[in-house]
Structures are given as C-alpha cells and as structure tokens.
Amino acid sequence: MELRSLIPRVLTTKRQNMHTLATGWGAYTADIEEFAGANGTMRLLYLPHLSTWSLFTSLMCASQMRAIMTEACIDL
C-alpha cells in the first residue's frame, strides 16, 4: 500500500498497544505500535536504522527478528 493512501487512515485511528521487543543486537529494540479505527487495525514497526545494524543477516539476531516479523505481520 502506498504511503499516501495510509495517511488519511492513520489520522482517524487511536493507538491501542505498543510492544517493545529485543532485537538481539545489544540494547537495541524494535517497537510495534497497533492502531485501531473505522478502517480496521494497522501496525507500525520501528527498527534501528538498517544501514547501520545487520539485524536481518546476523546470526545473533535471527530468532528475535523472526519473532518481531511474526508479531508485526499477524493477520496479514
């Protein structure tokens, strides 16, 4: 979905939950915010800057990133 089409939907939602999860890369975390509104539920995933941290390719992050992506993509 294009970012442009998300903006009106986001403006009519309320944040319901926020989860903070370990990434496996030191003290860095990922946050998942869940929003609910008339158009259903949306999730926003915040990750550390990917050009700096090798979260998707590091063996020490593999299980944590799998869990983060699973939670962020529930019901997709």
Order of alpha helices (4+ residues) and beta strands (2+ residues): alpha-beta-beta-beta-alpha
